[in-house]
Amino acid sequence: MKKILTMFAVIALTSSIAVTAAESRLENYVNKKLSPITNKEKEFNAKMEAQQKANEAKQAEYKKQQAERQAKMEKQRQEAQARRQATKDAIQAEKDYWKSLGK
């Protein structure tokens, strides 16, 4: 009985070592075959990240320019409004002046 148990233990240990060795060889083979694909994927991801950063920078610049244009247009609108009001005030002052002369 002890011999059978010892033999099973030796078989289990030997098969465990053989499976581990086979797995490591298989893993090395698979890694060797997949490494070019993995490298291409890393390069692609790096390019996409760089492109995304460039797009974000362009978008930020566009938003900045848009805000500047909008501020400029608002300033021009306010200046035009001030000119219109000044013109109205001048006309009203002229009317009041002529009315005061007529009385």
All heavy atoms as an XYZ file, in Angstrom:
828
protein
N       0.811     -1.177      0.000
C       0.000      0.000      0.000
C       0.867      1.258      0.000
O       0.553      2.219     -0.694
C      -0.916     -0.070      1.219
C      -1.907      1.023      1.271
S      -3.111      0.707     -0.009
C      -4.332      1.801      0.448
N       1.930      1.257      0.820
C       2.826      2.407      0.887
C       3.525      2.631     -0.444
O       3.759      3.776     -0.841
C       3.857      2.220      1.998
C       3.295      2.355      3.376
C       4.404      2.241      4.385
C       3.850      2.340      5.796
N       4.894      2.247      6.800
N       3.869      1.550     -1.129
C       4.535      1.678     -2.408
C       3.611      2.333     -3.435
O       4.046      3.167     -4.243
C       4.987      0.301     -2.918
C       6.132     -0.284     -2.159
C       6.520     -1.617     -2.748
C       7.631     -2.259     -1.942
N       8.016     -3.546     -2.495
N       2.340      1.965     -3.417
C       1.373      2.532     -4.370
C       1.181      4.017     -4.088
O       1.179      4.843     -5.012
C       0.030      1.785     -4.295
C       0.214      0.351     -4.808
C      -1.037      2.497     -5.115
C      -1.021     -0.500     -4.678
N       1.047      4.357     -2.808
C       0.891      5.774     -2.449
C       2.134      6.580     -2.809
O       2.036      7.707     -3.306
C       0.579      5.913     -0.958
C      -0.809      5.455     -0.520
C      -0.936      5.547      0.995
C      -1.874      6.280     -1.186
N       3.304      6.008     -2.586
C       4.552      6.674     -2.929
C       4.640      6.855     -4.450
O       5.051      7.907     -4.948
C       5.764      5.867     -2.422
O       5.606      5.636     -1.035
C       7.063      6.589     -2.687
N       4.250      5.803     -5.172
C       4.290      5.879     -6.621
C       3.316      6.962     -7.129
O       3.655      7.744     -8.019
C       3.920      4.508     -7.226
C       4.061      4.476     -8.746
S       3.790      2.853     -9.443
C       2.069      2.603     -9.116
N       2.097      7.045     -6.579
C       1.141      8.086     -6.973
C       1.678      9.480     -6.650
O       1.517     10.418     -7.428
C      -0.212      7.877     -6.296
C      -1.051      6.807     -6.936
C      -1.760      5.911     -6.157
C      -1.148      6.694     -8.322
C      -2.546      4.935     -6.730
C      -1.932      5.716     -8.898
C      -2.636      4.823     -8.106
N       2.337      9.605     -5.507
C       2.912     10.901     -5.118
C       4.009     11.300     -6.097
O       4.104     12.460     -6.512
C       3.454     10.843     -3.694
N       4.865     10.351     -6.469
C       5.935     10.627     -7.424
C       5.335     10.978     -8.790
O       5.785     11.916     -9.457
C       6.902      9.419     -7.524
C       7.853      9.576     -8.702
C       7.667      9.247     -6.230
N       4.305     10.254     -9.210
C       3.656     10.541    -10.499
C       3.023     11.929    -10.473
O       3.151     12.697    -11.433
C       2.615      9.450    -10.835
C       3.320      8.123    -11.145
C       1.743      9.877    -12.007
C       2.381      6.949    -11.314
N       2.344     12.249     -9.373
C       1.696     13.566     -9.262
C       2.739     14.674     -9.298
O       2.572     15.698     -9.974
C       0.877     13.645     -7.982
N       3.828     14.523     -8.576
C       4.900     15.522     -8.544
C       5.543     15.652     -9.913
O       5.761     16.774    -10.402
C       5.942     15.147     -7.485
C       7.089     16.125     -7.301
C       6.556     17.472     -6.814
C       8.098     15.571     -6.327
N       5.820     14.562    -10.563
C       6.443     14.581    -11.877
C       5.523     15.225    -12.908
O       5.964     16.047    -13.729
C       6.802     13.143    -12.315
O       7.589     12.531    -11.305
C       7.563     13.136    -13.623
N       4.247     14.862    -12.887
C       3.323     15.444    -13.854
C       3.131     16.933    -13.587
O       2.995     17.724    -14.521
C       1.985     14.701    -13.836
O       1.368     14.840    -12.566
N       3.153     17.320    -12.326
C       3.033     18.742    -11.988
C       4.220     19.523    -12.546
O       4.046     20.598    -13.134
C       2.938     18.907    -10.478
O       3.006     20.265    -10.133
N       5.408     19.008    -12.396
C       6.610     19.660    -12.916
C       6.559     19.708    -14.448
O       6.893     20.722    -15.065
C       7.879     18.946    -12.410
C       8.025     19.160    -10.907
C       9.123     19.440    -13.150
C       9.122     18.339    -10.265
N       6.133     18.622    -15.075
C       6.062     18.568    -16.540
C       5.034     19.562    -17.072
O       5.278     20.258    -18.070
C       5.724     17.147    -16.989
N       3.895     19.656    -16.402
C       2.864     20.590    -16.839
C       3.360     22.025    -16.694
O       3.162     22.862    -17.588
C       1.559     20.364    -16.037
C       0.584     21.515    -16.229
C       0.922     19.046    -16.439
N       4.034     22.321    -15.586
C       4.562     23.671    -15.369
C       5.589     24.023    -16.440
O       5.584     25.134    -16.984
C       5.200     23.781    -13.972
O       4.242     23.419    -12.990
C       5.702     25.177    -13.710
N       6.460     23.091    -16.769
C       7.469     23.338    -17.796
C       6.803     23.536    -19.160
O       7.192     24.425    -19.933
C       8.456     22.175    -17.851
N       5.804     22.719    -19.456
C       5.114     22.848    -20.739
C       4.368     24.182    -20.813
O       4.359     24.838    -21.860
C       4.148     21.683    -20.927
N       3.746     24.574    -19.703
C       3.025     25.850    -19.683
C       3.983     27.017    -19.895
O       3.668     27.955    -20.629
C       2.272     26.028    -18.362
C       1.005     25.224    -18.271
C       0.282     25.428    -16.942
O       0.812     26.146    -16.068
O      -0.801     24.871    -16.794
N       5.143     26.977    -19.255
C       6.077     28.090    -19.419
C       6.608     28.147    -20.841
O       6.779     29.225    -21.407
C       7.221     28.002    -18.407
O       8.069     26.923    -18.715
N       6.859     26.997    -21.466
C       7.295     26.993    -22.855
C       6.196     27.507    -23.768
O       6.452     28.297    -24.675
C       7.705     25.578    -23.284
C       9.106     25.221    -22.879
C       9.571     23.954    -23.566
N       9.984     23.048    -22.507
C       9.689     21.773    -22.425
N       8.987     21.193    -23.369
N      10.102     21.033    -21.427
N       4.983     27.063    -23.534
C       3.851     27.520    -24.323
C       3.631     29.020    -24.124
O       3.403     29.755    -25.082
C       2.582     26.751    -23.925
C       1.307     27.138    -24.669
C       1.458     26.849    -26.154
C       0.114     26.404    -24.084
N       3.751     29.456    -22.876
C       3.586     30.881    -22.585
C       4.661     31.712    -23.287
O       4.366     32.765    -23.866
C       3.655     31.106    -21.072
C       3.355     32.511    -20.640
C       3.355     32.639    -19.132
O       3.162     31.656    -18.415
O       3.576     33.786    -18.682
N       5.895     31.242    -23.275
C       6.979     31.941    -23.972
C       6.727     31.993    -25.475
O       6.960     33.018    -26.118
C       8.326     31.278    -23.691
C       8.804     31.530    -22.281
O       8.377     32.478    -21.629
N       9.685     30.667    -21.791
N       6.229     30.902    -26.045
C       5.945     30.850    -27.473
C       4.833     31.831    -27.838
O       4.943     32.591    -28.803
C       5.553     29.413    -27.874
C       5.127     29.296    -29.311
C       6.076     29.290    -30.337
C       3.783     29.210    -29.652
C       5.693     29.195    -31.659
C       3.390     29.110    -30.979
C       4.347     29.098    -31.972
O       3.969     28.998    -33.284
N       3.776     31.808    -27.043
C       2.653     32.707    -27.306
C       3.091     34.161    -27.158
O       2.761     35.019    -27.982
C       1.454     32.387    -26.377
C       0.385     33.466    -26.456
C       0.869     31.027    -26.726
N       3.847     34.463    -26.117
C       4.333     35.835    -25.920
C       5.220     36.277    -27.079
O       5.160     37.427    -27.516
C       5.085     35.959    -24.598
C       4.159     35.938    -23.405
O       2.967     36.193    -23.528
N       4.700     35.617    -22.245
N       6.052     35.351    -27.564
C       6.932     35.671    -28.680
C       6.122     35.985    -29.938
O       6.443     36.925    -30.675
C       7.874     34.495    -28.937
C       8.863     34.729    -30.046
C       9.761     33.512    -30.222
C      10.682     33.674    -31.393
N      11.489     32.474    -31.623
N       5.063     35.225    -30.169
C       4.235     35.445    -31.358
C       3.355     36.695    -31.222
O       3.066     37.360    -32.209
C       3.345     34.223    -31.622
C       4.112     33.002    -32.048
C       4.821     33.247    -33.361
C       5.582     32.022    -33.799
N       6.334     32.240    -35.027
N       2.932     37.006    -30.006
C       2.032     38.136    -29.802
C       2.755     39.469    -29.567
O       2.124     40.524    -29.630
C       1.096     37.868    -28.622
C       0.046     36.782    -28.825
C      -0.790     36.631    -27.572
C      -0.841     37.101    -30.005
N       4.035     39.444    -29.316
C       4.746     40.691    -29.001
C       4.696     41.714    -30.141
O       4.522     42.906    -29.861
C       6.187     40.409    -28.576
O       6.924     39.875    -29.633
N       4.806     41.335    -31.423
C       4.679     42.363    -32.467
C       3.290     43.010    -32.470
O       3.157     44.216    -32.642
C       4.920     41.598    -33.774
C       5.644     40.368    -33.398
C       5.204     40.047    -32.005
N       2.267     42.203    -32.238
C       0.905     42.743    -32.197
C       0.757     43.673    -31.009
O       0.178     44.758    -31.119
C      -0.119     41.591    -32.144
C      -0.040     40.764    -33.419
C      -1.526     42.132    -31.929
C      -0.832     39.479    -33.380
N       1.289     43.264    -29.889
C       1.218     44.092    -28.684
C       1.954     45.412    -28.886
O       1.460     46.469    -28.491
C       1.818     43.334    -27.486
O       1.165     42.075    -27.359
C       1.655     44.115    -26.210
N       3.113     45.341    -29.526
C       3.869     46.574    -29.795
C       3.110     47.501    -30.732
O       3.067     48.718    -30.522
C       5.242     46.244    -30.376
C       6.161     45.619    -29.360
O       5.957     45.763    -28.165
N       7.169     44.906    -29.822
N       2.494     46.926    -31.777
C       1.705     47.741    -32.697
C       0.525     48.381    -31.980
O       0.182     49.538    -32.226
C       1.211     46.897    -33.875
C       2.284     46.569    -34.875
C       1.732     45.771    -36.039
C       2.840     45.417    -37.018
N       2.336     44.624    -38.153
N      -0.085     47.615    -31.095
C      -1.218     48.147    -30.333
C      -0.769     49.301    -29.433
O      -1.444     50.326    -29.344
C      -1.855     47.044    -29.496
C      -3.076     47.498    -28.728
C      -3.701     46.388    -27.895
O      -3.106     45.296    -27.780
O      -4.782     46.637    -27.346
N       0.381     49.146    -28.798
C       0.911     50.222    -27.949
C       1.215     51.464    -28.780
O       0.909     52.580    -28.372
C       2.168     49.751    -27.221
C       1.899     48.785    -26.096
C       3.183     48.339    -25.431
C       2.924     47.302    -24.359
N       4.178     46.819    -23.751
N       1.809     51.274    -29.953
C       2.108     52.407    -30.834
C       0.820     53.095    -31.289
O       0.726     54.318    -31.290
C       2.897     51.929    -32.064
C       4.315     51.513    -31.763
C       4.999     50.891    -32.969
O       4.415     50.883    -34.083
O       6.136     50.408    -32.799
N      -0.164     52.286    -31.650
C      -1.450     52.834    -32.080
C      -2.101     53.636    -30.957
O      -2.599     54.741    -31.171
C      -2.380     51.706    -32.537
C      -3.746     52.175    -32.919
C      -3.947     52.810    -34.136
C      -4.827     51.996    -32.072
C      -5.207     53.251    -34.497
C      -6.090     52.435    -32.426
C      -6.279     53.063    -33.640
N      -2.079     53.073    -29.750
C      -2.660     53.775    -28.602
C      -1.921     55.076    -28.319
O      -2.544     56.093    -27.984
C      -2.664     52.882    -27.364
C      -3.689     51.763    -27.454
O      -4.628     51.848    -28.227
N      -3.494     50.714    -26.679
N      -0.607     55.063    -28.454
C       0.169     56.286    -28.244
C      -0.182     57.341    -29.293
O      -0.336     58.527    -28.965
C       1.663     55.964    -28.282
N      -0.317     56.906    -30.550
C      -0.694     57.842    -31.617
C      -2.082     58.414    -31.370
O      -2.307     59.614    -31.553
C      -0.655     57.147    -32.980
C       0.734     56.900    -33.502
C       0.693     56.201    -34.848
C       2.083     55.864    -35.347
N       2.051     55.143    -36.627
N      -3.003     57.561    -30.972
C      -4.367     58.023    -30.710
C      -4.394     59.005    -29.535
O      -5.110     60.007    -29.574
C      -5.291     56.833    -30.414
C      -5.576     55.981    -31.619
S      -6.346     56.893    -32.972
C      -7.917     57.269    -32.256
N      -3.614     58.746    -28.530
C      -3.554     59.644    -27.373
C      -2.964     60.995    -27.783
O      -3.474     62.047    -27.391
C      -2.715     59.020    -26.256
C      -2.736     59.801    -24.969
C      -1.982     59.100    -23.853
O      -1.895     57.861    -23.863
O      -1.491     59.812    -22.957
N      -1.918     60.957    -28.591
C      -1.316     62.203    -29.077
C      -2.312     62.966    -29.950
O      -2.431     64.196    -29.827
C      -0.041     61.893    -29.858
N      -3.033     62.256    -30.793
C      -4.039     62.896    -31.647
C      -5.144     63.513    -30.806
O      -5.602     64.621    -31.076
C      -4.630     61.863    -32.618
C      -5.628     62.438    -33.590
C      -4.989     63.384    -34.582
O      -3.846     63.203    -34.962
N      -5.715     64.397    -34.992
N      -5.556     62.800    -29.766
C      -6.608     63.316    -28.887
C      -6.136     64.575    -28.162
O      -6.886     65.551    -28.054
C      -7.019     62.249    -27.880
C      -8.185     62.666    -26.997
C      -8.611     61.567    -26.048
O      -7.974     60.533    -25.947
N      -9.703     61.796    -25.348
N      -4.899     64.572    -27.699
C      -4.366     65.764    -27.039
C      -4.285     66.937    -28.015
O      -4.592     68.073    -27.657
C      -2.988     65.472    -26.443
C      -3.042     64.616    -25.205
C      -1.670     64.366    -24.617
C      -1.751     63.477    -23.388
N      -0.435     63.222    -22.802
N      -3.873     66.656    -29.251
C      -3.804     67.713    -30.256
C      -5.200     68.266    -30.547
O      -5.381     69.487    -30.650
C      -3.160     67.179    -31.532
N      -6.175     67.373    -30.645
C      -7.547     67.821    -30.889
C      -8.068     68.660    -29.727
O      -8.748     69.666    -29.938
C      -8.476     66.623    -31.131
C      -8.251     65.982    -32.472
O      -7.671     66.576    -33.371
N      -8.706     64.749    -32.615
N      -7.758     68.246    -28.510
C      -8.193     69.001    -27.339
C      -7.536     70.380    -27.319
O      -8.180     71.370    -26.975
C      -7.875     68.237    -26.057
C      -8.762     67.025    -25.843
C      -8.333     66.178    -24.661
O      -7.302     66.483    -24.016
O      -9.037     65.188    -24.371
N      -6.270     70.441    -27.704
C      -5.571     71.724    -27.751
C      -6.192     72.632    -28.815
O      -6.405     73.826    -28.570
C      -4.085     71.515    -28.032
N      -6.496     72.064    -29.982
C      -7.136     72.849    -31.042
C      -8.501     73.347    -30.597
O      -8.873     74.495    -30.851
C      -7.292     72.014    -32.317
C      -6.018     71.794    -33.079
C      -6.271     70.947    -34.310
C      -4.990     70.614    -35.040
N      -5.246     69.752    -36.206
N      -9.233     72.478    -29.926
C     -10.568     72.857    -29.463
C     -10.476     73.960    -28.411
O     -11.269     74.900    -28.434
C     -11.281     71.632    -28.890
C     -12.742     71.865    -28.588
C     -13.438     70.594    -28.135
O     -12.806     69.676    -27.629
N     -14.745     70.546    -28.311
N      -9.511     73.863    -27.516
C      -9.333     74.900    -26.503
C      -8.961     76.229    -27.161
O      -9.476     77.287    -26.767
C      -8.258     74.474    -25.510
N      -8.093     76.176    -28.174
C      -7.703     77.398    -28.890
C      -8.905     77.996    -29.618
O      -9.101     79.213    -29.604
C      -6.583     77.087    -29.889
C      -6.083     78.279    -30.666
C      -5.433     79.340    -29.807
O      -4.909     79.006    -28.724
O      -5.468     80.521    -30.204
N      -9.706     77.141    -30.225
C     -10.904     77.616    -30.927
C     -11.873     78.280    -29.950
O     -12.417     79.347    -30.242
C     -11.585     76.454    -31.646
C     -12.889     76.838    -32.280
C     -12.917     77.587    -33.455
C     -14.105     76.472    -31.706
C     -14.118     77.960    -34.035
C     -15.307     76.839    -32.278
C     -15.305     77.580    -33.440
O     -16.492     77.948    -34.012
N     -12.078     77.655    -28.791
C     -12.971     78.240    -27.789
C     -12.438     79.577    -27.297
O     -13.207     80.512    -27.080
C     -13.154     77.283    -26.613
C     -14.073     76.129    -26.926
C     -14.289     75.246    -25.730
C     -15.229     74.098    -26.067
N     -15.478     73.252    -24.903
N     -11.131     79.664    -27.143
C     -10.513     80.920    -26.703
C     -10.750     82.011    -27.754
O     -11.143     83.135    -27.419
C      -9.019     80.707    -26.478
C      -8.279     81.938    -26.023
C      -6.802     81.643    -25.851
C      -6.025     82.906    -25.558
N      -4.591     82.664    -25.502
N     -10.509     81.681    -29.020
C     -10.726     82.646    -30.100
C     -12.195     83.040    -30.189
O     -12.519     84.212    -30.398
C     -10.267     82.061    -31.438
C      -8.773     81.929    -31.570
C      -8.365     81.231    -32.854
O      -9.213     80.750    -33.609
N      -7.063     81.157    -33.113
N     -13.067     82.080    -30.016
C     -14.496     82.356    -30.068
C     -14.901     83.303    -28.929
O     -15.672     84.236    -29.140
C     -15.282     81.052    -29.979
C     -16.768     81.213    -30.190
C     -17.487     79.875    -30.140
O     -16.979     78.900    -29.603
N     -18.687     79.843    -30.695
N     -14.372     83.062    -27.739
C     -14.675     83.938    -26.607
C     -14.146     85.345    -26.855
O     -14.821     86.340    -26.534
C     -14.071     83.358    -25.330
N     -12.953     85.449    -27.452
C     -12.387     86.763    -27.770
C     -13.256     87.493    -28.797
O     -13.523     88.685    -28.652
C     -10.961     86.608    -28.304
C      -9.945     86.212    -27.261
C      -8.577     85.898    -27.837
O      -8.416     85.926    -29.083
O      -7.661     85.637    -27.046
N     -13.689     86.767    -29.839
C     -14.557     87.381    -30.854
C     -15.881     87.840    -30.243
O     -16.377     88.925    -30.546
C     -14.829     86.402    -31.998
C     -13.686     86.248    -32.970
C     -14.123     85.514    -34.227
N     -14.668     84.196    -33.968
C     -13.981     83.067    -34.013
N     -12.692     83.089    -34.316
N     -14.552     81.908    -33.768
N     -16.411     87.000    -29.373
C     -17.684     87.343    -28.746
C     -17.529     88.580    -27.847
O     -18.390     89.460    -27.856
C     -18.203     86.167    -27.929
C     -19.623     86.350    -27.443
C     -20.163     85.072    -26.820
O     -19.445     84.087    -26.675
N     -21.423     85.099    -26.439
N     -16.435     88.654    -27.105
C     -16.181     89.819    -26.252
C     -16.013     91.075    -27.111
O     -16.523     92.151    -26.755
C     -14.939     89.581    -25.396
N     -15.309     90.936    -28.228
C     -15.110     92.067    -29.130
C     -16.452     92.541    -29.701
O     -16.720     93.751    -29.749
C     -14.162     91.660    -30.262
C     -13.803     92.774    -31.201
C     -12.824     92.289    -32.263
C     -12.499     93.380    -33.260
N     -11.570     92.911    -34.299
N     -17.284     91.595    -30.115
C     -18.592     91.961    -30.662
C     -19.463     92.624    -29.591
O     -20.184     93.590    -29.877
C     -19.290     90.728    -31.233
C     -18.680     90.230    -32.526
S     -19.479     88.743    -33.165
C     -21.120     89.346    -33.467
N     -19.399     92.133    -28.379
C     -20.170     92.736    -27.288
C     -19.700     94.162    -27.024
O     -20.519     95.065    -26.828
C     -20.038     91.882    -26.023
C     -20.820     92.397    -24.840
C     -22.322     92.402    -25.049
O     -22.835     91.621    -25.882
O     -23.000     93.204    -24.385
N     -18.410     94.364    -27.052
C     -17.854     95.709    -26.847
C     -18.319     96.644    -27.963
O     -18.727     97.789    -27.706
C     -16.326     95.644    -26.807
C     -15.667     96.964    -26.541
C     -14.156     96.825    -26.505
C     -13.505     98.185    -26.302
N     -12.056     98.099    -26.348
N     -18.264     96.159    -29.218
C     -18.712     96.975    -30.347
C     -20.205     97.289    -30.237
O     -20.640     98.403    -30.533
C     -18.429     96.255    -31.668
C     -16.974     96.201    -32.032
C     -16.721     95.364    -33.278
O     -17.597     94.635    -33.749
N     -15.503     95.455    -33.808
N     -20.982     96.321    -29.783
C     -22.415     96.536    -29.619
C     -22.676     97.608    -28.556
O     -23.503     98.502    -28.736
C     -23.115     95.234    -29.216
C     -24.641     95.348    -29.176
C     -25.279     94.108    -28.597
N     -24.954     93.886    -27.206
C     -25.491     94.564    -26.175
N     -26.355     95.514    -26.400
N     -25.148     94.278    -24.939
N     -21.941     97.531    -27.467
C     -22.110     98.526    -26.409
C     -21.683     99.917    -26.885
O     -22.339    100.914    -26.571
C     -21.312     98.125    -25.170
C     -21.910     96.943    -24.440
C     -21.052     96.480    -23.279
O     -19.923     96.936    -23.105
N     -21.581     95.562    -22.480
N     -20.600     99.973    -27.642
C     -20.158    101.264    -28.182
C     -21.201    101.835    -29.144
O     -21.481    103.037    -29.117
C     -18.810    101.105    -28.891
C     -17.651    100.860    -27.953
C     -16.348    100.535    -28.675
O     -16.367    100.360    -29.923
O     -15.321    100.441    -27.992
N     -21.778    100.998    -29.991
C     -22.813    101.444    -30.927
C     -24.038    101.933    -30.150
O     -24.633    102.961    -30.494
C     -23.188    100.320    -31.882
N     -24.395    101.200    -29.106
C     -25.527    101.613    -28.268
C     -25.246    102.965    -27.617
O     -26.124    103.830    -27.569
C     -25.806    100.548    -27.195
C     -26.964    100.876    -26.285
C     -28.297    100.838    -27.000
O     -28.458    100.132    -27.994
N     -29.250    101.600    -26.505
N     -24.019    103.146    -27.151
C     -23.646    104.423    -26.528
C     -23.711    105.555    -27.559
O     -24.169    106.668    -27.242
C     -22.253    104.320    -25.927
N     -23.254    105.298    -28.788
C     -23.326    106.321    -29.837
C     -24.775    106.678    -30.168
O     -25.123    107.850    -30.338
C     -22.600    105.846    -31.100
C     -21.081    105.923    -31.014
C     -20.427    105.727    -32.374
N     -20.823    104.507    -33.054
C     -20.219    103.329    -32.926
N     -19.170    103.203    -32.123
N     -20.641    102.275    -33.595
N     -25.629    105.653    -30.266
C     -27.054    105.913    -30.534
C     -27.675    106.747    -29.421
O     -28.426    107.687    -29.672
C     -27.816    104.589    -30.688
C     -27.641    103.936    -32.038
C     -28.642    102.819    -32.265
N     -28.533    101.736    -31.287
C     -27.744    100.677    -31.415
N     -26.964    100.565    -32.481
N     -27.720     99.747    -30.496
N     -27.346    106.399    -28.194
C     -27.891    107.149    -27.066
C     -27.371    108.577    -27.059
O     -28.115    109.518    -26.793
C     -27.544    106.447    -25.742
C     -28.245    107.045    -24.534
C     -29.761    106.932    -24.624
O     -30.297    105.935    -25.083
N     -30.443    107.980    -24.201
N     -26.099    108.755    -27.383
C     -25.524    110.100    -27.441
C     -26.208    110.917    -28.533
O     -26.500    112.111    -28.343
C     -24.020    110.028    -27.682
N     -26.471    110.283    -29.667
C     -27.162    110.962    -30.761
C     -28.573    111.362    -30.328
O     -29.017    112.482    -30.577
C     -27.219    110.059    -32.008
O     -25.893    109.681    -32.367
C     -27.880    110.766    -33.178
N     -29.300    110.437    -29.683
C     -30.642    110.739    -29.192
C     -30.613    111.909    -28.214
O     -31.457    112.811    -28.276
C     -31.243    109.520    -28.476
C     -31.872    108.515    -29.353
C     -32.497    107.441    -28.467
C     -33.181    106.383    -29.253
N     -33.761    105.359    -28.371
N     -29.642    111.865    -27.299
C     -29.525    112.934    -26.299
C     -29.225    114.271    -26.974
O     -29.774    115.313    -26.586
C     -28.435    112.596    -25.274
C     -28.805    111.407    -24.387
O     -30.010    111.038    -24.366
O     -27.891    110.848    -23.735
N     -28.358    114.249    -27.986
C     -28.013    115.482    -28.688
C     -29.231    116.034    -29.423
O     -29.495    117.248    -29.415
C     -26.868    115.240    -29.660
N     -30.007    115.153    -30.058
C     -31.208    115.588    -30.772
C     -32.215    116.164    -29.789
O     -32.822    117.223    -30.034
C     -31.809    114.419    -31.578
C     -30.882    114.057    -32.742
C     -33.201    114.756    -32.083
C     -31.279    112.796    -33.467
N     -32.396    115.483    -28.671
C     -33.338    115.975    -27.671
C     -32.885    117.323    -27.115
O     -33.699    118.224    -26.919
C     -33.490    114.954    -26.533
C     -34.577    115.303    -25.544
C     -35.961    115.336    -26.200
O     -36.290    114.504    -27.043
N     -36.749    116.320    -25.821
N     -31.584    117.469    -26.894
C     -31.065    118.751    -26.398
C     -31.313    119.859    -27.423
O     -31.672    120.996    -27.066
C     -29.581    118.625    -26.090
N     -31.116    119.525    -28.698
C     -31.355    120.509    -29.760
C     -32.832    120.897    -29.801
O     -33.171    122.076    -29.920
C     -30.917    119.923    -31.109
C     -30.936    120.883    -32.256
C     -29.830    121.926    -32.190
O     -28.810    121.700    -31.515
O     -29.999    122.980    -32.811
N     -33.720    119.891    -29.674
C     -35.158    120.179    -29.659
C     -35.511    121.075    -28.475
O     -36.265    122.049    -28.622
C     -35.962    118.878    -29.555
C     -36.061    118.089    -30.817
C     -36.903    116.836    -30.549
C     -36.996    115.946    -31.750
N     -37.780    114.734    -31.463
N     -34.984    120.714    -27.319
C     -35.278    121.509    -26.116
C     -34.771    122.939    -26.269
O     -35.422    123.898    -25.836
C     -34.661    120.853    -24.878
C     -35.329    119.535    -24.514
O     -36.453    119.284    -25.004
O     -34.719    118.752    -23.741
N     -33.614    123.088    -26.897
C     -33.048    124.422    -27.093
C     -33.978    125.261    -27.965
O     -34.278    126.402    -27.668
C     -31.650    124.308    -27.705
C     -31.078    125.629    -28.145
C     -30.608    126.530    -27.193
C     -31.034    125.999    -29.494
C     -30.094    127.762    -27.578
C     -30.529    127.200    -29.890
C     -30.051    128.079    -28.927
O     -29.554    129.302    -29.307
N     -34.423    124.681    -29.094
C     -35.277    125.443    -30.001
C     -36.647    125.718    -29.388
O     -37.247    126.763    -29.623
C     -35.425    124.716    -31.337
C     -34.160    124.834    -32.168
C     -33.255    123.880    -32.402
C     -33.680    126.005    -32.798
N     -32.223    124.338    -33.161
C     -32.455    125.670    -33.421
C     -34.145    127.324    -32.910
C     -31.692    126.602    -34.141
C     -33.395    128.237    -33.634
C     -32.169    127.861    -34.236
N     -37.120    124.782    -28.580
C     -38.391    125.028    -27.897
C     -38.253    126.176    -26.903
O     -39.169    126.963    -26.735
C     -38.858    123.763    -27.176
C     -39.476    122.744    -28.081
C     -39.988    121.564    -27.271
C     -40.534    120.474    -28.177
N     -40.992    119.333    -27.442
N     -37.135    126.209    -26.222
C     -36.940    127.264    -25.223
C     -36.813    128.623    -25.874
O     -37.178    129.650    -25.299
C     -35.696    126.964    -24.360
O     -34.542    127.109    -25.133
N     -36.295    128.705    -27.108
C     -36.185    129.961    -27.815
C     -37.558    130.455    -28.288
O     -37.806    131.666    -28.370
C     -35.261    129.841    -29.021
C     -33.771    129.705    -28.750
C     -33.021    129.551    -30.056
C     -33.250    130.890    -27.977
N     -38.436    129.507    -28.583
C     -39.756    129.857    -29.096
C     -40.679    130.362    -28.015
O     -41.652    131.059    -28.300
N     -40.423    130.138    -26.821
C     -41.340    130.573    -25.758
C     -41.155    131.968    -25.336
O     -40.420    132.768    -25.356
C     -41.197    129.673    -24.539
C     -41.711    128.296    -24.819
C     -41.657    127.480    -23.571
C     -42.171    126.086    -23.842
N     -42.166    125.252    -22.750
